[in-house]
Amino acid sequence: EHFIFEITGKGSKLDQFIAIMKPLGLVEICRTGVAAMNRGPQAM
């Protein structure tokens, strides 16, 4: 079985999630840091 999680939140919450998942066999982590998205009809 394989699972992919996409999570957002404060860094401390992400660290807690990672700490919970490591004993369950977490294999790979990719963290993007801060990202922004524009709202509305105009492109960025």
Summary of the structure (lengths in Angstrom):
residues: 44
radius of gyration: 14.4
end to end distance: 38.6
largest distance: 44.4
contacts: 38
relative contact order: 0.11
helix: 32%
strand: 0%
